[in-house]
């Protein structure tokens, strides 16, 4: 997150929880959202219909060799 902020101040939303991730996805501010694969996986397991599911998004996985798994990998 620090690197994104250094490049473009106030361009990133982070979250401390799955609830925070959901809140960030519902915002209409076009900021980059930084999260963990675990939070994303938990959100997708528990939320059947979020508006973001109907939008085009880009996922960038850091250290994907150890963090991609299960249903999330099928996206």
C-alpha positions, 0 to 999 in steps of 0.5 A: 500500500505504501508504494501505491501511496508514494506513486499517487497519494490517496489512491488506495483503500485498505481493509483490516477485515472482510467487512472492510473489504466489502465496504471498499468494494461498494464505494464508487471512488475508483481507488485501488483496493489492497487486500489479502487473498484470504479476505477476498475468499471469505467475502466471496464465500459469504456474499452471493450478489455484490455489484462488483460481480457485474463489473470488470475488475483487475486482480493483481496477486502478489506472491501468487505461488503461495496464495492462490487456491480453491474457488478464488483461483477459478475467477 
